[in-house]
Amino acid sequence: MMEEEEFELAEDLEAILHLTPEVQLAIEQVFPSQDPLDRADFNAVEYINTLFPTEQSLANIDDVVNKIRLKIRRLDDNIRTVVRGQTNVGQDGRQVKEITRDIKQLDHAKRHLTTSITTLNHLHMLAGGVDSLEAMTRKRQYGEVANLLQGVVNVLEHFHKYMGIPQIRQLSERVKAAQSELGTQILADFEEAFPSQGSKRPGGPSNVLRDACLVANVLDARIKQEIIKKFIRQHLSEYLVLFQENQDVAWLDKIDRRYAWIKRQLVDYEEKYGRMFPEEWCMTERIAVEFCHITKVELAKVMRTRAKEIEVKLLLFAIQRTTNFEGLLAKRFTGCTLTDQKRPESPLDPTNPFLEDEPGEDVGTEKDEDLTKPRKPKAPDNPFHGIVSKCFEPHLYVYIESQDKNLGELIDRFVADFRVQGPPKAGTDEGGAVLPSCADLFVYYKKCMVQCSQLSTGEPMIALTTVFQKFLREYAWKILSGNLPKSSSNSGGLTITSLLKEKEGSEAAKFTVDELCLICSILSTAEYCLATTQQLEEKLKEKVDKVLMERINLTGEMDTFSTVISNSIQLLVQDLDAACDPALTAMSKMPWQSVEHVGDQSPYVTSIIMHIKQNVPIIRDNLASTRKYFTQFCIKFTNSFIPKFINHLFRCKPISMVGAEQLLLDTHSLKTVLLDLPSIGSQVLRKAPASYTKIVVKAMTRAEMILKVVMAPHEPPVVFVDNYIKLLADGNPETFQKILDMKGLKRSEQSSMLELFRQRLPTPPSGADGGPSLSFSTPTPEQESSRIRKLEKLIKKRL
């Protein structure tokens, strides 16, 4: 039983003394030991085997047991010593706590004693200071009062929580009374020195007034503001007399005299009174700012009275001189007194050379800034901008009306110059280039925008934008659309006889080379106007106030230029298209049933290629700077010509097998030319755009498939119909009818064929429209190209 109890006790102790790996590691770091008994993973069996590795070693077992028992006794002694040492900790802690309480009591007593001594000293200083302050105030010893008053006020702040004590409250009231008396006394001294009416007292400022200003800094801010207000009013009283509304010098043409007067006054002030007022009062700037406010009111008054006399040159002159003066103020002063001044926001970085910033450009100058010059760093914002010049804004309608008139005259001059100089000539640098008048227009726009933005960023900018819109439209109508050559339906074309005789160049295209160059030039100009108008809109939005940005929209004008571009491309397409019409007509009237052998390409193909080679290189060279619109021209011509060619194919009836083979060869020749259309006649071979190639291949493959169906035998009918459906994938009975006409079948045969065609059509999916289109896919261009090559080999073999 004893052994079992000891075993259970050992297990309990082991469970209690089990430590986490983190704690065990910390113990090993604090008390490093090499004894196996101190290891966390101690194993008694391994330890005994280490002590007694062999049977012979058991002879000294008694010595080992004695050593272990001795070690156990030492550990018990150490534990007993530590436990006994802890019994005195509580008593020591209570003694320390009592000592700490005594120290705290002494600290509180010391603090209260120090506070009392300090308060008594402050009270003594306050009482003595108040007595001295009252005596110095009566003697106007402002120099001593300035330092003493600040000290008294600072000391009095320590007694706010003691205002319930009668003596303290009485001292506070005496200080307030002294401050009030000082304020009244100082204002009276300034009134005496600078009376509101009458002339200034001769001589410079006195030391008394200089010291009085130092006292005013300590007094209520109202005293300081009253001194400043009275002094500035008296200092500018002469200005109101000299520049009264009824005086000749009050008008805009003599506005320079106003600014010259204030410059002299500021110099005079610095010499006489510069040291009287504290520097932090910024009296020179305050005088200048008050002068600006008065000038703004007086100018607005005189301009309302004499509004009919305001001319644009006079207005711009006055604005220029005023903005120059505001710039001078910005160089001289910081604007610290403009408490209600709203700083203008920095505009966004311009995105193009035409709209780069124009720092330092004068409002009234006629010289335009070179757009190729590098952009200068933007000058810092002027806090005085608009402080006077804002008064001119209600009268800027004069400027807007003037720009409306000037732009109207400019457009008329452009029209007259075009009539005199004529369109750009082919073979010169002018051919296909942007019209010079376009650049002139936007340079003038830039100058107007810069001028107006310096005058105002509000409603006048919106009015100017409206004027810009008006003349952008007029330029598009009068200069661009108005000078596009008119297509004539009476112009001569190629005759069938001339085509059959293959007389190259026997007939000219509808437009002359010069007219083609003019169309390209107008197209390039319209593109330039479109891009520049977009940039102009962005810059106008940067210049105008944020709340007005949404009202600037030049989308309508950009659409107008886009229309000019589309019309120009359409004219070029119609011209080349019309030149090819006689050739297509000749093709449809040729006796294809009587063709006996397949030869080279037919005369009508040669004529079409001739016209393409005449027009396309001219158009390409003149649209070199607008490559995307040349690509559009090629795509639009292809989309117009190929359907027309297919329609004329259907008119070729009846067609023999040899005739169909000849047409197929002609079709392949046209397809090759059309694929090469973008670079035809060019020394630089450039791959056609993929989008264009895809259109040509798809459309011309249809023409080839039509001819291939025509060449196929119509017996047996089922095979013929299935072959048609497979090659053309066209479920329209009218198209099938045209194929039968081309084959020269009789009406009785066609009726049975049409009935069979309707029966063989695939059933459309449920829910689909009952239209003629089919749901199956057409052969790929690669498959059809392979079939065409086989057909070409067959034709060559026959030849």
Secondary structure, DSSP 8 states (H G I E B T S, - for coil): -HHHHHHHHHHHHHHHT---HHHHHHHHHHS----GGG-TT--HHHHHHHH--SSGGGGGHHHHHHHHHHHHHHHHHHHHHHHHHHTTHHHHHHHHHHHHHHHHHHHHHHHHHHHHHHHHHHHHHHHHHHHHHHHHHHTT-HHHHHHHHHHHHHHHGGGGGGTTSHHHHHHHHHHHHHHHHHHHHHHHHHHHHS-SSS---SS---HHHHHHHHHHHHS-HHHHHHHHHHHHHHHTHHHHHHT-TTSGGGSGGGHHHHHHHHHHHHHHHHHHHTTTS-GGG-HHHHHHHHHHHHHHHHHHHHHHHTGGG--HHHHHHHHHHHHHHHHHHHHH---TT-TT----------SSGGG---TT--SS------TTS---------TTTTTTGGGGGGGTHHHHHHHHHHHHHHHHHHHHHHHHH-S--TTSTTTT---HHHHHHHHHHHHHHHHHHHH-SSHHHHHHHHHHHHHHHHIIIIIIGGGS----TT-----HHHHHHT-TTSS--SS-HHHHHHHHHHHHHHHHHHHHHHHHHHHHHHHS-GGGGGG---HHHHHHHHHHHHHHHHHHHHHHHHHHHHHHHHHHHS-GGG--S--S--HHHHHHHHHHHHHHHHHHHHTTT-HHHHHHHHHHHHHHHHHHHHHHHHHS-S--HHHHHHHHHHHHHHHHHHHTGGGTT-SS-----HHHHHHHHHHHHHHHHHHHHHHS---SHHHHHHHHHHHH-B--HHHHHHHHHHHT--HHHHHHHHHHHHHHS----TTS---SB-SS----HHHHHHHHHHHHHHHHHH-
